[in-house]
Amino acid sequence: MTATAVFAVGEPGMVVGDVVLVVIVLDGRLDGLLGQHGAVHLDRGQTVERLGEIKDWEKQKLLHRAETLPAMIYIESADPSGLDGLDQEKWGKSVQMRWKVIKPIRDSMENKYQWVIAAVPGKAWAKKVFPALDEAEAVEKLWEAILYTSRADGDGVKAWQEHNADLKSRCEYLNSLGLRKLHYKSANGTDFTVGLIPQAQFLAGAEDTLGANVRFNPNIPSEEVFTSPMKGQAEGIVYSTRPLSYRGTMIENFSIRFENGRVTEVKAEKGEDALKTLVNMDEGSKMLGECALVPFDSPIRNSGIMFYNTLFDENAACHLALGDGFANCIKDFENYTLEQCREMGINSSMIHEDFMIGSEDLDITGETESGERVQIFKNGNWAF
């Protein structure tokens, strides 16, 4: 199978029925920042001030998007190592500058529009995943893997209806427990406890837009059941179980230590500078925005493929995310402002970066408000 797609990045969009559709290609050259921070064109000869500047047309484009709330399709196709060697300090400072303009616009769009992140094989990405194959074979093989793990190699609509129903049932059980803490333990050294927000709930699969109540699946593929934890309540150390491709730089075999809810130490065999940049983007980047539960026995993990792409690798293992949390994890969030959700414990940050900590021997135990302990994961998989 082959496919060719041409997208006009940054165009106002095309109308499909009565829905304005905008397609954004995350191809590595734009550093994956489109849609969240705007496009930072990383010419290594430019100054921080030039990289951090937002042109008036860029701002107007974002304001138009916030006003019209188009449905967004993000196409993942990046070279996982495409920006290795980038000056992390320069990149970080430029994003911080842009964020001052972008943050209020992004906040005004929170939970009000439909979006989905999906994938199309890029040549460099395919060769990274299948280095022994020639380029054409690697692309074909990656297409097959994407369609299989995305439940799109058969009756996709039926498969996703069944999958969403299963994820929903797991959320309902977890939400019935009244959990206040999760404790993670595995043989690789992970020993970690995170607090949960009393008003928060576990979510998974399909979501609804605020007000319009339009049902959509934001990630394809998706195997996770997730929640946003209590800001500032995290203790212990976690060890990665899969590499992280962060803005085109590979971070491998790393650990993150938390004390009093904040990152206090990071170590990595590869990409440590990028990891340090990540946790120092702002105050919120040192705290957690997500805890996601993914069974070891999952399609992506069982495929045996390391995708070097967070969209896929996060769905092969339990993971945490540093940075921004999800306001829609608050029960009846539509009755609260974004600021009120953050006051309840939802973290705020310019980043949201998932990293994988799930293993075949990972145990996760929940603790309820009354102190009762409930087994959530046993040997890497659901305990219920």
C-alpha positions in Angstrom: 0.0 0.0 0.0 1.2 3.5 -0.8 -0.3 6.9 -0.1 0.5 10.4 -1.0 -0.9 13.4 0.8 -0.4 17.1 0.2 -1.4 19.5 3.0 -1.3 23.3 2.9 0.0 23.8 6.4 -1.4 27.0 8.0 -4.2 27.5 5.5 -7.5 28.5 7.0 -8.9 25.0 6.3 -11.4 23.3 4.1 -15.1 22.9 4.8 -16.5 19.4 5.1 -20.2 19.7 5.5 -20.6 22.4 8.2 -17.3 21.6 9.9 -14.1 23.6 9.2 -11.2 21.1 9.0 -7.6 22.1 9.5 -4.9 19.5 8.8 -1.4 20.0 10.4 1.6 17.9 9.5 4.0 17.3 12.3 7.0 16.3 10.1 10.0 17.1 12.3 11.0 20.1 10.3 8.5 22.1 12.2 9.7 20.6 15.5 6.2 19.3 16.4 5.2 22.7 17.7 2.4 23.5 15.3 -1.0 23.7 17.0 0.4 24.3 20.4 3.2 26.8 20.2 3.1 27.8 16.5 5.8 26.8 14.1 9.4 27.4 15.3 11.6 27.2 12.2 14.8 26.0 13.7 17.5 27.6 11.6 20.5 27.1 13.9 21.9 30.5 12.8 19.0 32.5 14.1 19.0 34.3 17.5 16.7 33.3 20.4 14.8 36.6 19.8 14.1 35.8 16.2 13.1 32.2 17.0 10.8 33.4 19.8 9.1 36.1 17.7 5.5 35.6 16.7 4.6 37.4 13.6 1.2 39.3 13.5 -0.1 36.9 10.8 0.7 33.9 13.1 -1.2 35.5 15.9 -4.1 36.3 13.7 -4.2 32.7 12.4 -4.4 31.4 16.0 -7.0 34.0 17.0 -9.1 32.9 13.9 -8.7 29.3 15.0 -9.9 30.2 18.5 -12.9 32.0 17.1 -14.0 29.4 14.5 -13.0 26.3 16.6 -12.3 24.1 13.5 -11.9 20.3 13.8 -8.1 19.6 13.8 -6.3 16.6 12.3 -2.6 16.3 13.4 -0.6 14.0 11.2 2.4 12.5 12.9 5.3 11.6 10.5 8.4 12.9 12.2 11.9 11.6 12.1 12.5 10.6 15.7 16.1 11.8 15.6 15.6 14.6 13.1 16.7 17.3 15.5 19.5 15.6 17.4 22.2 18.1 18.3 19.8 21.0 18.6 20.8 23.7 21.0 18.3 22.8 23.7 18.8 26.1 25.7 18.0 28.2 22.6 15.0 26.1 21.7 13.6 26.2 25.2 14.0 30.0 25.5 12.3 30.6 22.2 9.3 28.5 23.1 9.0 30.3 26.5 8.9 33.6 24.6 6.2 32.4 22.2 4.1 30.8 25.0 3.4 34.3 26.5 1.3 35.1 23.4 -0.1 31.7 22.7 -1.2 30.6 26.2 -4.3 32.8 26.6 -5.4 31.9 23.0 -4.9 28.2 23.7 -6.7 28.4 27.1 -9.8 30.0 25.4 -10.1 26.9 23.1 -9.8 24.3 25.9 -12.2 21.4 25.4 -14.2 23.3 22.8 -13.2 21.6 19.6 -12.7 18.2 18.1 -9.2 17.0 17.3 -7.3 13.8 16.5 -3.7 12.8 16.2 -3.0 10.0 13.7 0.0 8.9 11.8 1.4 8.5 8.3 4.8 6.9 7.7 7.6 9.3 7.0 10.7 7.8 5.2 13.1 8.6 8.0 10.7 7.4 10.7 10.2 4.1 8.8 13.9 3.5 8.5 14.4 4.2 12.2 11.7 1.6 13.0 12.9 -1.0 10.4 16.6 -0.3 9.7 17.2 -3.6 8.0 14.7 -2.9 5.2 15.1 -0.7 2.3 13.2 2.6 2.3 10.1 1.5 0.3 9.8 -1.8 2.3 10.2 0.1 5.6 7.4 2.5 4.7 5.1 -0.3 3.6 5.9 -2.2 6.9 5.2 0.8 9.0 1.9 1.4 7.2 0.9 -2.2 8.1 1.9 -1.6 11.8 0.0 1.7 12.0 -3.2 0.2 10.6 -3.0 -2.9 12.8 -2.3 -1.0 16.1 -4.9 1.6 15.2 -7.6 -1.0 14.7 -8.0 0.1 11.1 -7.1 -3.1 9.3 -10.6 -4.4 9.2 -14.0 -2.9 10.3 -12.5 0.1 12.0 -15.8 1.6 13.1 -17.0 -1.6 14.8 -13.6 -2.2 16.4 -13.5 1.3 17.9 -17.0 1.0 19.2 -16.1 -2.2 21.0 -12.8 -0.8 22.2 -14.4 2.4 23.5 -17.0 0.3 25.4 -14.3 -1.7 27.1 -12.3 1.4 28.1 -15.5 3.0 29.4 -16.3 0.0 31.7 -12.8 0.2 33.2 -13.2 3.9 33.9 -16.5 3.3 35.6 -15.0 0.7 37.9 -12.0 2.9 38.8 -14.2 5.9 39.4 -16.4 3.9 41.7 -13.5 3.2 44.1 -12.9 6.8 45.2 -9.1 6.5 44.9 -6.9 9.1 46.4 -3.4 7.6 45.7 -1.6 5.3 43.3 1.5 3.4 44.2 3.8 2.0 41.4 6.4 -0.7 42.1 8.5 -2.7 39.7 11.8 -4.6 39.8 13.7 -2.0 37.7 13.7 0.3 40.7 10.4 2.2 40.1 8.9 3.0 43.5 6.6 5.9 43.3 3.4 7.3 44.8 1.1 10.0 43.3 -1.9 11.8 44.8 -5.2 12.0 43.0 -7.7 14.9 42.9 -10.9 14.2 44.8 -13.0 15.8 42.1 -11.2 14.1 39.2 -12.3 11.0 37.3 -10.6 8.5 35.0 -11.3 9.0 31.3 -10.5 6.9 28.2 -11.2 6.6 24.5 -13.9 8.9 23.1 -14.4 12.4 24.6 -17.1 15.1 24.2 -16.6 18.8 23.3 -17.7 21.4 25.8 -21.2 22.7 25.0 -21.7 21.1 21.6 -21.3 17.5 23.1 -19.6 16.2 19.9 -18.1 12.8 20.5 -14.6 12.2 19.1 -11.5 10.1 19.7 -8.5 12.4 20.2 -5.8 9.8 19.8 -5.5 7.0 17.2 -4.3 4.6 18.5 -5.3 4.7 22.2 -5.1 2.0 24.8 -5.0 4.2 27.9 -7.2 4.9 30.9 -6.0 8.2 32.3 -6.5 10.9 34.8 -4.8 14.1 35.9 -3.2 13.8 39.3 -3.1 16.3 42.1 -0.6 19.0 41.3 2.4 18.8 43.7 1.7 15.4 45.1 4.3 12.9 43.8 7.1 11.1 45.7 9.7 8.6 44.7 11.5 7.5 41.5 10.5 6.1 38.1 12.5 4.4 35.5 11.8 4.6 31.8 10.9 1.4 29.9 10.9 2.8 26.4 12.8 5.6 24.7 11.3 9.1 24.4 11.6 11.1 21.2 11.3 14.7 22.5 11.2 17.4 19.8 13.4 15.3 17.5 15.9 14.3 20.1 16.1 10.7 21.5 16.1 10.3 25.3 17.0 6.8 26.4 17.3 4.8 29.7 16.4 7.6 32.0 15.1 8.1 35.5 13.1 10.9 37.2 13.0 11.5 40.9 10.2 13.4 42.6 10.1 15.1 46.0 7.2 17.1 47.4 5.5 16.8 44.0 8.3 18.2 41.9 11.1 16.8 39.8 14.4 17.1 41.8 16.7 14.9 39.7 16.9 13.5 36.1 19.4 11.1 34.7 19.7 9.6 31.2 22.2 7.5 29.3 21.3 9.5 26.1 19.7 12.9 25.7 20.1 14.1 29.3 20.4 17.7 28.2 17.0 17.5 26.4 15.5 15.9 29.5 16.8 18.7 31.7 15.4 21.3 29.2 12.0 19.5 29.3 11.7 19.7 33.1 12.8 23.3 33.2 10.5 24.8 30.6 8.3 26.4 33.4 7.2 25.7 36.9 4.5 23.3 35.8 6.9 21.2 33.7 8.4 19.9 37.0 5.1 18.4 38.0 2.8 15.8 36.6 -0.2 16.4 34.4 -1.3 12.8 33.7 -1.2 9.3 35.0 -2.2 6.7 32.3 -2.8 3.0 32.8 -2.0 0.7 29.8 -1.8 -3.1 30.1 1.5 -4.8 29.1 -0.7 -7.1 27.1 -1.7 -4.6 24.5 -1.6 -4.6 20.6 1.3 -2.2 20.4 3.4 -4.0 23.0 2.5 -7.4 21.4 3.6 -6.2 18.0 7.1 -6.2 19.3 7.8 -2.9 17.4 9.5 0.1 19.0 7.9 3.0 17.2 10.1 5.8 18.6 7.0 7.9 18.6 5.1 8.8 21.7 1.6 8.5 20.0 2.3 4.7 19.7 4.9 4.0 22.4 2.7 5.6 25.2 0.0 3.1 24.3 2.4 0.1 24.8 3.0 0.8 28.5 1.7 2.6 31.6 3.0 6.2 31.4 3.1 9.5 33.2 3.2 13.0 31.7 5.1 16.0 32.8 3.4 19.3 32.4 -0.2 20.4 31.5 -3.1 18.5 32.9 -6.6 17.9 31.5 -9.4 20.1 32.9 -12.0 17.6 31.5 -10.8 15.1 34.1 -12.7 17.1 36.7 -16.2 15.7 37.1 -18.8 18.0 35.7 -15.9 20.2 34.4 -18.4 22.1 32.1 -19.7 23.8 35.3 -16.3 25.2 36.2 -13.9 27.7 34.6 -10.5 26.5 33.6 -9.0 28.5 36.4 -11.3 26.8 38.9 -10.2 23.3 37.6 -6.6 24.3 38.1 -7.4 25.5 41.7 -8.7 21.9 42.4 -5.3 20.5 41.4 -5.0 20.4 37.6 -1.4 21.3 36.6 -0.7 24.1 34.1 2.3 24.2 31.8 3.4 25.0 28.3 4.4 21.4 27.8 2.7 18.0 28.1 5.2 15.2 27.6 4.4 11.5 28.1 7.1 9.0 29.2 6.7 5.3 29.5 7.3 3.4 32.8 5.2 0.2 32.3 6.8 -3.2 32.6 5.7 -6.8 32.7 6.1 -6.9 36.5 4.7 -3.5 37.3 2.3 -3.5 40.2 0.0 -0.6 40.9 -2.0 -0.4 44.1 -4.7 2.2 44.7 -5.6 3.7 48.1 -9.1 5.0 48.8 -10.1 7.9 51.0 -10.8 5.4 53.9 -7.4 3.9 53.6 -8.5 0.7 51.8 -5.9 -0.7 49.3 -7.1 -2.0 46.0 -4.9 -3.9 43.4 -5.2 -2.0 40.1 -2.4 -3.7 38.1 -0.7 -7.0 38.8 2.4 -8.1 36.7 1.9 -5.4 34.2 -1.8 -6.0 33.5 -5.2 -5.1 34.8 -6.0 -6.8 38.1 -9.8 -6.7 37.4 
